[in-house]
Amino acid sequence: MIQDLIFDVGMNNGDDTAYYLHKGYRVVAVEADPILIDEARDRFADQVRDRQLELVNVAIAAERGTAPFWICDARSEWNSFDRRIASRLGLPHHSIDVQCRPFRDLLQKYGVPSYLKIDIEGHDHYCVADLRQEDLPAYVSLEMAQVETLFALRDLGYTGFKLITQNDHSQLVVDLFSVTALLKRRLRPYPALFRLGRLASRLGRRRAAVARTAPSNGSSWRFSIGSSGPFGEDTAGRWQSCDEAVYTWVTYQLGRSKYGQPNLDIWHDVHATRLVSPPGLPS
């Protein structure tokens, strides 16, 4: 693992890359849209010249080759191989042919970064699939879509997890009321989750809710909405165990958390680390 290296896979407009460069890291920024690459080459001309930044104009896929890629004309963050994502809300979109490479090619060329940020609209799993237990980034983040994401990271060797709300970069947490309500009304048909939730409720009565704290990174950096924001130990809140993060996510998706029904305008990243002992449930 290379301590001063970050991968920004799904660079988009470069706001995350700008933050990593500001923090003094070397960055490999991966982006499929050639227009966004050209804009980044202008925006970060000094860092590209000084070799602090490497811009890689490829799409991450299972195999090398060329494939059609959908560009959302109004919201570049929705560019995707999946036309349904690029056409959300009926927005205009078009396809281009892009060069594809498996993520393992980048690892072999540039090395394993200390932090891996992934945001490639439905294809995040291609990056996770190419990670190896014996040589992992210390921290990784990707869009949270389903609980299997947490299990895949756990099976690789990650031990600490945070679900971070991208609108304000706070931590998604579950309070005692939502736990109790979920147990009574929704989880009894699912014995494993019911047992886990009952344990969480019993052990967590003295600390049933973790405050939605703002990132305490001591930085005046202004993060744009939709950016991945702080990373590593600068993320908000405390590291959770995999079971606790799964329970939090299921509670939220069932609409039984204090946030109510999931909102399509609010999305989350899962941040994971392998540098902490597996956390227990709140006590």
N, C-alpha and C positions, 0 to 999 in steps of 0.2 A: 504494500500500500504506500502511496506517495502522499506525504503529509500536507504538502502545499498545493495539491491538485484537486479541482472540482470539475465534475462533468455536469453541464447544463443540457440535458437531453430534452429537446423541445424548447429551444431558446425563445421562440416567438419574437416579440419586439425588443428583447434584450434587457428588460428591466431587472430580471434576476441576475443576469450576467454582470450588469453594471454594479450591483451590490457586491458580488463576489470579488470583482476586480478592486472595488473600493476597500475591501477587507484585506487585500494584498495577496489573494490567491492567484495561481495560474488557472486558466479556465479552458476547457475544451467544450465549445458550444455547438450543439448539433441541431440543424434545422433543415426541414425538407423543402421549404418554400424559398426559391432562389431570390425573390424580391426582398424578403426579410433578411437574407444573407447579405445582399448588396447594401441594404440600409445599415446593417450592423458593421459592415466594413467601413462605411463612412463615419458612423458614430464612434467607433472604437479604433480609429485609424492609428493612433499612437500606440495602443496596447497590442494591436496586430503587428505593427512594425517592431515593437520591442519583444515580440514573441511571448508576451504574457497571455495572449489570447489566440487560440486556434479555432477558426471557423470551419465547420465541416458540413457541406451541403449534401446530406443524404437523408433518406428515411430509414428508420429501423424496421426491419422485417425479419422473417424467419430465414430467408435465403438471399443471396446476392442476385441482382437482376434489375429489371425496370418494371414499374407498375404505375397504373393511374392513381393519382392522388387528388383529393377534392379540396379546393380552395373556397372558403367562405368569404365572399367579397366584402362583407360588412364587418365581420369579426374574425380576425386572423387566428385567435386562440381556438376557434372551432375547426380549423383545417384538419383533415383526417382522411385516412383510407376509407372510412365509413361515411358514405354519402348522407346517411340519416343525421349524423352529427353536424356535418358541414351545412346542411339545409335546415337546421332548427329554426323554428318560428317562420318558416317560409322564406328565409333570406336567400338572395341570389348567390349562386355558386357556380363553379366551373371546374373541370378536371385538367390536370397537367400530368405529363409523364415524369417520374422522378427515379433517380438511382436509389436502389435499396441495398442495405448491408446488414448483416446480423450484428448484434451488439458486441459479440465476442471479438469481432475484427477490431473494434475501437479499443477494447481492453488490451488486446495483444499489441497494438501500435503505441498506445499512450500510457499504459499501465493502469493499475487500480487506484481510483481517486479516494481521498479521505471522505468526501461527501458526493453522493450521486443523487441529483435531482432529475426526476422523470416526469414528464407531462406531455404525452404524445397521443392524447385523445383516443383511447380504446386499445392502444398497442403497448401500454406500459409493461404488460406481462412478458413481452419479448426480451426486455432488458433483464427482468428478474430471472427469467429462465436461463440466461447465460452467466449468472453469478455462480461462484463456486465457494463452498463452505470453507475451503482452506485459504482463501484470499478474498475477503470481503471488504467493501468500504466500511469505515467506522459508522457512518450515518447514511441513510437512504430515505428519500421521500418520493411518493407517487400518489396519483389520484386515488381516493378511496371509493371503490365501486361496490364491493361485496366482501363478505367475511373471509372468503377464500384467499383474498390478498393478504390478510393477517396471518393465516395459516402458512402460506407460502414463505413469508418472511421468517416466521418462527422456525420452520423446518430448515431454513438455510443457516440459522444460528443467531438470529436477532432476538434479543431478550427484553428490550424496553420499547414501548410504543406510545405515541401520542396521536390523537385525532385532532387536527388543526383546521379551524374554520377559515376559509380563505378570504372571506369578506373583511375580517378584522384581525386575523391571525391569533385568535384566542383558542383555548383548548375546549373541545366538546366534552362535557362531563354529564354525569347522571346524578340527580339528587335523590334523597330518601323517598320522597313522595312517589316519584316515577318508578323506583324500584318496587315499592310495595304494591302500587297499582298494577304494574306489569305482572308481578307474581300472581296476584289474585285473579286477574282477568284474562291474561294472554298466554302465560307460559305453562300452565298445567298440562296441556296436551304434549309438551315437549320435555320429557323427564330430565334430560341432561342439562338443558338450560335452566329448568326449574330448580334443580339442585344447586347449580352454580349461583343463580340469583338469590336463593335462600341463604347461602353461605355469605354472599356479599352483603345482604341486608343485615345479617346477624353480626358480622364483624365490623360493619361500617356505621353503626348507629352513632358513634361518637364523632365520626367525620364522614357524614353521608354525602356531602357535596364538596367538590374541590372548586375553589373560586376560579372564575374565568379571568385569569390574570393576564395583563398585557405582557408582551415579551420584555424581559428585563436585561436587554443586551447593552444598556448604557449608550445606545446609539441614537443620534438625531435623524437617522435615515428615514425618509418617508417612503413607505411601501405602497405601490399602486394596488388597487383592488384587483384580485386575480393573480397577483404575483405569488410565488411560493413563500416569500418573506424570510424571516429568520430561520436558521437551521441549527442542528446540533443542540448544544446546551443553551443556546439563546432562544429556543422555542419556549412558548408559554406553558405553565403548569408543570406537572410531575410526570415521570415515566410510569406507565402502567404495564402490568403483565399482559400477555396475549389474551388470556381468559377475560380479564377486566375490560380490555379494549373491545373484544368481541361482544361482550355484554352491553357495553355502552352503545356500540353501533346498532345492535339489534333493537335495543330500547328506542333509540332515535328513529330508526326506520319504521317501527311499529307505531310511531306517533305518541309514545307513552313517556317521553322525556319532557322536561320543562320547556323545550323549544316547540312543542306541538308537532304538527304534521311536517314531514320533510318538505322543503321548499326548493324548487328547481333553480331558483336564483341564488341559493346558498350551497356551496359544495365544500368538500373537505379533502385534505391530503392526510395520508398516514405517514408519520415520521417514525423511523425505527433506528435503534442503536444496538450494537453488540458490546458496548463498553460498560454496561451496568449488569449487576447480578439480577436475576429474574425478580421483579418486584412482587411483593405480596399484595393481598387485598387491603384496603384501608383498615386501620385499627384505631 
